[in-house]
Amino acid sequence: MTVKAKEENLEAITGFADAFLEERNCPLRIQTQIELCIEEIFVNIANYAYGDGEGDAEFDIEENNGEVTLTFTDSGTPYNPLEKDDPDITLSAGERRIGGLGIFLVKKNMDRVGYKYENGKNIFSMTKIINQPGSEQ
């Protein structure tokens, strides 16, 4: 799915993902975690990838052996959010630096995350186990 990298398209992305996950009997708790992560990554692309300009964001979702991989691709400014240090969550909200909490939550909620810059594109992927082998649905 390709949309303009604008916040108003978040609902289209999450709706697309929700339909995909529901077809695979994804538990609601896991689906909610995935939605949170989709929002974090897509909103970051919409707000920062293209500066004052406009561009597209591609979204892909696939399932393999009970694991769902979501991939976001944009042609914006190269940026690897995984290089950012995790926030010190032992500090109070007033003591912590602003920013970084969203990607921290993505890393904590997903089973794997990855980033690469290839052919002029940022490619961010995240994987979540939605069905354990042998589990009843």
C-alpha positions in Angstrom: 0.0 0.0 0.0 1.4 3.4 -0.9 0.0 6.7 0.5 1.1 10.3 0.8 3.2 10.6 4.0 0.6 12.7 5.8 -0.8 12.0 9.2 -4.4 11.9 7.8 -3.4 8.6 6.1 -2.6 6.8 9.3 -6.2 5.5 9.5 -5.9 3.9 6.1 -2.6 2.2 7.1 -4.0 0.9 10.4 -7.3 -0.2 8.8 -5.3 -2.2 6.2 -3.2 -3.8 8.9 -6.2 -4.5 11.1 -8.0 -6.3 8.3 -4.8 -8.4 7.6 -4.4 -9.3 11.3 -8.0 -10.1 11.8 -7.9 -12.6 8.9 -5.1 -14.3 10.7 -6.9 -14.5 14.1 -4.3 -12.2 15.7 -5.0 -11.8 19.4 -6.4 -8.4 20.3 -3.6 -7.6 22.7 -1.0 -8.2 20.0 -3.0 -6.3 17.4 -3.2 -3.3 19.8 0.6 -3.4 20.2 1.1 -3.6 16.5 -1.2 -0.6 16.0 0.7 1.5 18.5 4.0 0.7 16.6 2.4 1.5 13.2 1.3 4.8 14.5 4.7 5.7 15.9 6.6 4.8 12.7 4.1 6.3 10.2 3.7 9.5 12.1 7.5 9.9 12.3 7.7 9.5 8.5 4.8 11.9 8.0 6.4 14.6 10.2 10.1 14.2 9.5 11.0 12.2 6.4 10.4 15.0 3.8 11.0 18.1 5.8 8.7 20.9 4.4 8.2 18.9 1.2 5.9 16.0 0.4 6.5 12.4 -0.5 5.1 8.9 -0.3 5.2 6.2 2.3 5.0 2.5 1.3 3.6 0.0 3.7 3.8 -3.7 3.4 2.6 -6.5 5.7 3.2 -10.2 5.4 2.8 -13.3 7.6 5.0 -16.3 7.7 4.8 -19.1 10.2 2.9 -17.1 12.8 5.2 -14.0 12.4 4.0 -10.8 10.9 6.5 -8.4 9.4 5.5 -4.8 8.7 7.8 -2.7 6.4 7.7 1.0 5.9 9.6 2.5 3.0 10.1 6.2 2.1 12.4 8.3 0.0 13.0 11.0 2.6 16.1 12.1 4.4 18.2 9.1 5.5 17.5 8.4 9.2 18.0 5.3 11.3 15.8 5.7 14.4 17.4 2.6 15.9 20.7 4.5 16.4 19.0 6.8 18.9 19.9 6.0 22.5 17.0 4.5 24.5 15.6 7.0 27.0 16.5 6.6 30.7 13.1 5.5 31.9 14.3 5.5 35.5 14.1 9.3 35.4 10.9 11.2 35.9 9.2 12.6 32.9 10.4 16.1 33.8 14.0 14.9 34.0 14.1 12.9 30.7 15.1 14.5 27.4 12.3 15.0 25.0 12.0 12.4 22.2 13.0 8.8 21.8 10.2 7.3 23.8 8.2 6.2 20.7 10.9 4.2 19.1 11.8 2.7 22.5 8.2 1.5 22.8 8.4 0.0 19.3 11.5 -1.9 20.2 9.9 -3.2 23.4 6.6 -4.2 21.8 8.0 -5.9 18.7 10.0 -9.1 18.6 12.5 -7.7 16.0 13.1 -4.3 14.4 15.5 -3.4 11.6 16.5 -0.5 9.4 18.5 -0.1 6.2 19.1 2.6 3.7 19.1 1.2 0.2 18.7 2.6 -3.3 17.8 6.1 -1.9 15.2 4.7 0.5 14.7 4.3 4.2 13.4 0.8 4.9 12.2 0.2 8.5 10.9 -3.3 9.3 9.4 -4.7 12.5 8.3 -8.3 13.2 5.8 -9.6 15.8 5.0 -13.2 16.6 1.2 -13.4 16.5 0.6 -17.1 16.8 2.9 -19.4 18.6 3.5 -22.8 16.8 1.0 -25.3 18.2 -1.2 -22.7 19.8 -5.0 -23.0 19.5 -6.8 -20.1 17.8 
